[in-house]
């Protein structure tokens, strides 16, 4: 990823990261370590409820479930920027989201 300087950022600009395809085994391993609910780590249990295999902690706010084989890409939108006293520096407010393939 190239270096981005304060002067280069424009309010409203959108910057995309690289794509990542969600791997089922990696998602299950993450859930086993961080959110070991049966319906997130066992396919049979996931089939009996509204939850899904490889799910993440319900305290996080997701707009849609992320499932194995989904393609994610970080999208950073510059919402505001304010210069500081030091030239070339400032504060930048961003919105970061991860659209899921064609389910934006």
GUBAPA-814986 format. One record per residue (C-alpha): residue in one letter; x, y negated, z negated; residue number from 0. Coordinates in nm, 3 decimals, decimal comma, padded with zeros to 5 digits, always signed. Each point is the difference from the previous one (the first is absolute). Layout:
{r:A	xx:X	yy:Y	zz:Z	k:NUM} $
...
END
This chain:
{r:X	xx:+00,000	yy:+00,000	zz:+00,000	k:0} $
{r:X	xx:+00,147	yy:-00,338	zz:+00,093	k:1} $
{r:X	xx:+00,071	yy:-00,267	zz:-00,258	k:2} $
{r:X	xx:-00,279	yy:-00,257	zz:-00,019	k:3} $
{r:X	xx:+00,071	yy:-00,350	zz:-00,124	k:4} $
{r:X	xx:-00,243	yy:-00,239	zz:-00,170	k:5} $
{r:X	xx:+00,009	yy:-00,236	zz:+00,299	k:6} $
{r:X	xx:-00,100	yy:+00,286	zz:+00,232	k:7} $
{r:X	xx:-00,322	yy:+00,079	zz:-00,185	k:8} $
{r:X	xx:-00,324	yy:-00,161	zz:+00,112	k:9} $
{r:X	xx:-00,324	yy:+00,006	zz:-00,200	k:10} $
{r:X	xx:-00,230	yy:+00,248	zz:+00,172	k:11} $
{r:X	xx:+00,282	yy:+00,198	zz:+00,162	k:12} $
{r:X	xx:-00,020	yy:+00,380	zz:-00,019	k:13} $
{r:X	xx:+00,303	yy:+00,226	zz:-00,030	k:14} $
{r:X	xx:-00,020	yy:+00,376	zz:+00,054	k:15} $
{r:X	xx:+00,221	yy:+00,267	zz:-00,154	k:16} $
{r:X	xx:+00,085	yy:+00,334	zz:+00,154	k:17} $
{r:X	xx:-00,256	yy:+00,278	zz:+00,025	k:18} $
{r:X	xx:-00,008	yy:+00,292	zz:-00,241	k:19} $
{r:X	xx:-00,197	yy:+00,321	zz:+00,049	k:20} $
{r:X	xx:-00,127	yy:+00,137	zz:-00,333	k:21} $
{r:X	xx:+00,134	yy:+00,348	zz:-00,065	k:22} $
{r:X	xx:-00,233	yy:+00,241	zz:-00,182	k:23} $
{r:X	xx:+00,277	yy:+00,166	zz:-00,202	k:24} $
{r:X	xx:+00,145	yy:-00,335	zz:-00,111	k:25} $
{r:X	xx:-00,347	yy:-00,124	zz:-00,101	k:26} $
{r:X	xx:-00,064	yy:+00,314	zz:-00,205	k:27} $
{r:X	xx:+00,338	yy:-00,025	zz:-00,171	k:28} $
{r:X	xx:-00,071	yy:-00,365	zz:-00,088	k:29} $
{r:X	xx:-00,342	yy:+00,093	zz:-00,139	k:30} $
{r:X	xx:+00,144	yy:+00,287	zz:-00,204	k:31} $
{r:X	xx:+00,245	yy:-00,243	zz:-00,164	k:32} $
{r:X	xx:-00,223	yy:-00,306	zz:-00,037	k:33} $
{r:X	xx:-00,369	yy:+00,091	zz:+00,020	k:34} $
{r:X	xx:-00,043	yy:+00,375	zz:-00,062	k:35} $
{r:X	xx:-00,380	yy:+00,019	zz:+00,015	k:36} $
{r:X	xx:-00,100	yy:+00,344	zz:+00,136	k:37} $
{r:X	xx:-00,188	yy:-00,153	zz:+00,294	k:38} $
{r:X	xx:+00,315	yy:-00,188	zz:+00,104	k:39} $
{r:X	xx:+00,237	yy:+00,297	zz:-00,009	k:40} $
{r:X	xx:-00,218	yy:+00,304	zz:+00,084	k:41} $
{r:X	xx:-00,182	yy:+00,040	zz:+00,334	k:42} $
{r:X	xx:-00,281	yy:+00,214	zz:-00,147	k:43} $
{r:X	xx:-00,069	yy:-00,256	zz:-00,274	k:44} $
{r:X	xx:+00,010	yy:-00,288	zz:+00,251	k:45} $
{r:X	xx:-00,264	yy:+00,172	zz:+00,213	k:46} $
{r:X	xx:-00,250	yy:+00,001	zz:-00,291	k:47} $
{r:X	xx:-00,002	yy:-00,372	zz:-00,071	k:48} $
{r:X	xx:+00,002	yy:-00,345	zz:+00,161	k:49} $
{r:X	xx:+00,373	yy:-00,026	zz:-00,076	k:50} $
{r:X	xx:+00,268	yy:+00,100	zz:+00,246	k:51} $
{r:X	xx:+00,321	yy:+00,198	zz:+00,001	k:52} $
{r:X	xx:+00,308	yy:-00,211	zz:-00,063	k:53} $
{r:X	xx:-00,199	yy:-00,288	zz:-00,145	k:54} $
{r:X	xx:+00,160	yy:-00,276	zz:-00,204	k:55} $
{r:X	xx:-00,075	yy:-00,138	zz:-00,342	k:56} $
{r:X	xx:-00,356	yy:-00,139	zz:-00,009	k:57} $
{r:X	xx:+00,124	yy:-00,317	zz:-00,178	k:58} $
{r:X	xx:+00,155	yy:-00,117	zz:+00,327	k:59} $
{r:X	xx:-00,224	yy:-00,191	zz:+00,240	k:60} $
{r:X	xx:-00,019	yy:+00,164	zz:+00,339	k:61} $
{r:X	xx:-00,249	yy:-00,107	zz:+00,266	k:62} $
{r:X	xx:+00,005	yy:+00,345	zz:+00,159	k:63} $
{r:X	xx:+00,156	yy:+00,335	zz:-00,090	k:64} $
{r:X	xx:+00,340	yy:+00,081	zz:+00,143	k:65} $
{r:X	xx:+00,011	yy:+00,356	zz:+00,127	k:66} $
{r:X	xx:+00,271	yy:+00,230	zz:+00,131	k:67} $
{r:X	xx:+00,097	yy:-00,082	zz:+00,361	k:68} $
{r:X	xx:-00,127	yy:-00,361	zz:-00,030	k:69} $
{r:X	xx:+00,237	yy:-00,260	zz:+00,145	k:70} $
{r:X	xx:+00,072	yy:-00,302	zz:-00,221	k:71} $
{r:X	xx:+00,172	yy:-00,324	zz:+00,089	k:72} $
{r:X	xx:+00,066	yy:-00,280	zz:-00,249	k:73} $
{r:X	xx:-00,153	yy:-00,330	zz:+00,112	k:74} $
{r:X	xx:+00,116	yy:-00,318	zz:-00,175	k:75} $
{r:X	xx:-00,201	yy:-00,318	zz:+00,057	k:76} $
{r:X	xx:+00,147	yy:-00,333	zz:-00,113	k:77} $
{r:X	xx:-00,278	yy:-00,178	zz:-00,193	k:78} $
{r:X	xx:+00,189	yy:-00,304	zz:-00,133	k:79} $
{r:X	xx:+00,351	yy:-00,142	zz:-00,032	k:80} $
{r:X	xx:+00,138	yy:-00,279	zz:-00,217	k:81} $
{r:X	xx:+00,352	yy:-00,142	zz:+00,029	k:82} $
{r:X	xx:+00,220	yy:-00,035	zz:-00,307	k:83} $
{r:X	xx:+00,238	yy:-00,284	zz:-00,073	k:84} $
{r:X	xx:+00,291	yy:+00,204	zz:+00,141	k:85} $
{r:X	xx:-00,004	yy:-00,019	zz:+00,381	k:86} $
{r:X	xx:-00,086	yy:+00,321	zz:+00,179	k:87} $
{r:X	xx:-00,171	yy:+00,158	zz:-00,300	k:88} $
{r:X	xx:-00,353	yy:+00,022	zz:-00,120	k:89} $
{r:X	xx:-00,285	yy:+00,213	zz:-00,125	k:90} $
{r:X	xx:-00,200	yy:+00,214	zz:+00,239	k:91} $
{r:X	xx:-00,338	yy:+00,155	zz:-00,075	k:92} $
{r:X	xx:-00,078	yy:+00,311	zz:+00,202	k:93} $
{r:X	xx:-00,275	yy:+00,256	zz:+00,042	k:94} $
{r:X	xx:+00,134	yy:+00,352	zz:+00,051	k:95} $
{r:X	xx:-00,226	yy:+00,275	zz:+00,128	k:96} $
{r:X	xx:+00,041	yy:+00,336	zz:+00,166	k:97} $
{r:X	xx:-00,246	yy:+00,053	zz:+00,284	k:98} $
{r:X	xx:-00,065	yy:+00,370	zz:+00,063	k:99} $
{r:X	xx:+00,048	yy:+00,078	zz:+00,368	k:100} $
{r:X	xx:-00,311	yy:-00,118	zz:+00,183	k:101} $
{r:X	xx:-00,202	yy:-00,036	zz:-00,326	k:102} $
{r:X	xx:+00,103	yy:-00,362	zz:-00,057	k:103} $
END
